Amino acid sequence: VQLQASGGGLVQAGGSLRLSCATSGLTFSWYTMGWFRQAPGKEREFVAAIRFDGDAYYADAVEGQFDISRDNAKETVYLQMTCLKPEDTAVYYCAADRWGRRVRAPDEYDYWGQGTQVTVSS
């Protein structure tokens, strides 16, 4: 199983980025796919996830600001981030839960990508 996150970069406050997570080796359409982030000195935190049926849910901090989507044919999950703020700066990770649950805790996820850096300048 492989998860490959991409799309991070440096953006000014108020800007947008779209992250992608391409997967292989799993039955993608069955999995809950999630995005997490980890800022320096902080714990990894839940950002958003989307279940096999398109049910999407978000952390309160990003509700209305980020949008998660998936393309089962491409076995890829996306995170569209808008109105970015300096506090959104972190390494963003994608993750997969093989049971297709509505879960938020990192330890509920079975597979992880390598992370992509997002830096928002003020």
C-alpha positions in Angstrom: 0.0 0.0 0.0 1.3 3.4 -0.9 -0.1 6.9 -0.3 1.7 9.8 -2.1 0.7 13.3 -1.0 1.6 16.3 -3.1 0.6 19.9 -3.8 2.1 21.6 -0.8 4.1 24.8 -1.1 4.5 28.4 0.0 1.5 30.7 -0.3 0.5 34.1 1.0 -2.2 34.5 3.6 -5.6 34.4 1.9 -4.3 32.2 -0.9 -5.4 28.7 -1.9 -3.7 25.3 -2.4 -5.0 22.0 -3.5 -3.4 18.9 -2.1 -3.6 15.5 -3.7 -3.0 12.0 -2.3 -2.6 9.3 -4.9 -2.9 5.8 -3.6 -2.1 2.3 -4.8 -2.3 -1.2 -3.4 -5.7 -0.8 -1.7 -9.3 -1.1 -2.6 -9.6 2.6 -2.6 -13.4 2.9 -2.9 -13.9 1.0 0.4 -11.7 3.2 2.5 -12.2 6.3 4.5 -9.6 8.8 3.4 -8.4 11.5 5.8 -6.1 14.5 5.9 -4.2 15.4 9.0 -1.6 18.1 9.8 1.2 18.6 12.2 2.8 21.9 13.0 6.2 22.2 14.6 6.0 21.3 18.3 2.4 20.2 18.1 0.6 16.9 17.9 -0.8 15.6 14.6 -4.4 16.8 14.3 -7.4 15.8 12.2 -8.3 18.1 9.4 -10.9 16.3 7.2 -12.0 12.9 6.0 -14.3 11.4 3.4 -16.0 8.0 3.6 -16.5 5.6 0.7 -20.0 7.0 0.1 -18.9 10.6 -0.1 -19.8 11.5 3.5 -17.3 14.3 4.3 -16.5 15.7 7.8 -14.2 18.4 9.0 -12.4 19.7 12.0 -14.1 22.8 13.4 -11.0 24.9 12.6 -11.3 24.3 8.9 -15.1 23.9 8.4 -16.1 26.1 5.5 -12.5 26.8 4.6 -11.3 23.4 3.3 -13.1 21.0 1.0 -12.2 17.3 0.8 -13.2 15.2 -2.2 -12.3 11.9 -3.8 -12.0 10.4 -7.2 -12.5 6.6 -6.9 -11.5 6.0 -10.5 -8.2 7.8 -10.0 -7.8 6.4 -6.4 -7.0 9.9 -5.3 -8.2 12.1 -2.5 -8.0 15.9 -2.6 -8.0 18.7 -0.1 -8.9 22.1 -1.5 -7.7 24.8 1.0 -8.9 28.4 0.7 -8.4 31.6 2.7 -5.3 30.1 4.1 -3.9 31.6 7.3 -0.4 31.4 8.9 -1.8 29.1 11.5 -2.6 26.6 8.7 1.2 26.1 8.2 2.0 22.5 8.8 3.0 19.2 7.2 -0.1 17.7 5.8 -0.6 13.9 5.7 -3.1 11.7 4.0 -4.3 8.5 5.7 -6.5 5.6 5.0 -8.9 3.7 7.2 -9.6 0.2 5.7 -12.9 -0.2 7.7 -14.6 2.8 6.1 -15.5 4.3 9.4 -16.3 7.9 10.4 -13.2 8.4 12.5 -10.9 11.3 13.4 -8.2 9.9 15.7 -4.9 9.3 14.0 -4.5 5.8 15.5 -7.7 4.7 13.8 -6.0 5.0 10.4 -4.1 2.1 9.0 -1.9 3.7 6.2 -0.2 7.0 5.9 1.5 9.1 3.3 4.8 10.8 3.7 3.4 14.3 4.1 3.6 17.6 2.2 4.7 20.9 3.6 2.3 23.8 3.5 3.6 27.2 4.5 1.4 30.3 4.7 3.2 33.6 5.0 1.6 36.6 6.6 
